[in-house]
C-alpha cells in the first residue's frame, strides 16, 4: 500500500465546515435532504444535529470533529471503495473515519435506502 502520510495530515487539518456544504450539495442534487444527511452523520458520530451545527460554526477540523465523536459500533461494517481507496485497507484511524463519512454520503446520494446505509449486523 502506498504511503498516505501527507494525505492523512491534510485530512486532519481540513475543517468539517469547509466540506459540509459539498456534502449537502451532493445529496440534495440527487434528490435527498439535508435532514437525511444529518441523520447519517449522527448515526456515524453520535452527534445531535445541534452538535453538528456547533462544529460547523466553530470551523472544527476533522481531527477535532472525530476526536470528540462517539463512533457507531457498527461503523466497521462500512466497506467498499471511496476516493480511490478501499475503506477496509485504510490504517490511519482519522482517515478511516473521514472515509466512512464520505462513503455514507456517497451511498445517500446514490439513492441507497436509509436502512441499508445505517448498517446493523445480520441477525443470527
C-alpha positions in Angstrom: 0.0 0.0 0.0 1.3 3.4 -0.8 2.4 6.0 1.8 -0.5 8.2 2.7 1.1 10.2 5.5 0.8 13.6 3.6 -2.8 12.8 2.6 -3.6 11.9 6.3 -2.1 15.1 7.6 -4.1 17.2 5.0 -7.3 15.5 6.1 -6.6 16.1 9.7 -6.2 19.9 9.1 -9.3 20.3 6.9 -12.3 21.8 8.5 -15.5 19.9 8.7 -17.3 23.2 7.9 -15.5 23.5 4.6 -16.6 20.1 3.4 -20.2 20.0 4.8 -21.7 22.3 2.1 -20.3 20.0 -0.5 -22.0 17.0 1.2 -25.3 19.0 1.3 -25.0 19.9 -2.4 -24.2 16.3 -3.4 -27.1 14.8 -1.6 -29.7 17.5 -2.5 -28.7 17.4 -6.1 -29.6 13.7 -6.1 -33.0 14.2 -4.5 -32.1 13.5 -0.9 -32.5 16.0 2.0 -30.1 17.8 4.4 -32.1 16.1 7.2 -31.2 12.7 5.8 -27.6 13.8 5.7 -27.7 14.9 9.3 -29.2 11.5 10.2 -26.3 9.7 8.5 -23.7 11.9 10.2 -25.5 11.5 13.6 -25.6 7.7 13.1 -21.8 7.6 12.4 -20.6 10.1 15.1 -23.2 10.1 17.8 -23.6 13.9 17.4 -27.0 15.5 17.6 -28.0 18.0 14.8 -27.2 20.8 17.2 -23.8 19.4 17.9 -23.1 19.1 14.2 -24.1 22.7 13.7 -21.8 23.7 16.6 -18.9 22.0 14.8 -19.8 23.8 11.5 -20.0 27.2 13.2 -16.7 26.5 15.1 -14.9 25.5 12.0 -13.8 22.4 13.7 -11.1 20.4 11.9 -11.8 16.8 11.0 -9.2 15.8 13.7 -11.2 17.6 16.4 -14.6 16.5 14.9 -13.7 12.8 15.1 -11.8 13.1 18.4 -15.0 14.1 20.2 -17.3 11.7 18.3 -18.7 8.5 19.8 -18.3 6.4 16.6 -21.1 3.9 15.9 -20.2 0.4 17.0 -21.3 -0.8 13.5 -19.1 1.6 11.5 -16.7 -1.2 10.8 -19.4 -2.7 8.6 -18.8 0.2 6.1 -16.8 -1.3 3.2 -16.0 -0.6 -0.4 -14.1 2.0 -2.4 -14.2 5.7 -1.9 -11.9 8.3 -3.3 -9.8 5.6 -4.9 -9.1 3.9 -1.6 -10.6 0.6 -0.3 -12.1 1.5 3.1 -11.1 -1.8 4.7 -7.4 -1.1 3.8 -7.1 2.3 5.5 -4.9 2.1 8.6 -4.9 5.7 9.8 -7.9 5.9 12.2 -8.8 9.5 11.4 -8.6 9.0 7.6 -10.7 5.8 8.1 -13.4 7.8 9.9 -13.4 10.5 7.3 -13.7 7.9 4.5 -16.5 6.2 6.4 -18.4 9.5 6.3 -17.6 10.0 2.7 -18.8 6.5 1.9 -22.1 7.1 3.7 -22.7 10.4 2.0 -22.0 8.8 -1.4 -24.5 6.0 -0.6 -27.1 8.5 0.4 -26.5 10.5 -2.9 -26.8 7.3 -4.9 -30.3 6.7 -3.5 -29.5 3.7 -1.3 -32.2 3.0 1.3 -31.6 4.6 4.7 -31.9 1.2 6.4 -29.0 -0.1 4.3 -26.9 3.0 4.9 -27.3 2.8 8.7 -25.7 -0.6 9.0 -26.7 -3.2 11.5 -25.2 -6.6 11.9 -27.1 -9.5 10.3 -29.3 -11.4 12.7 -28.1 -14.8 13.8 
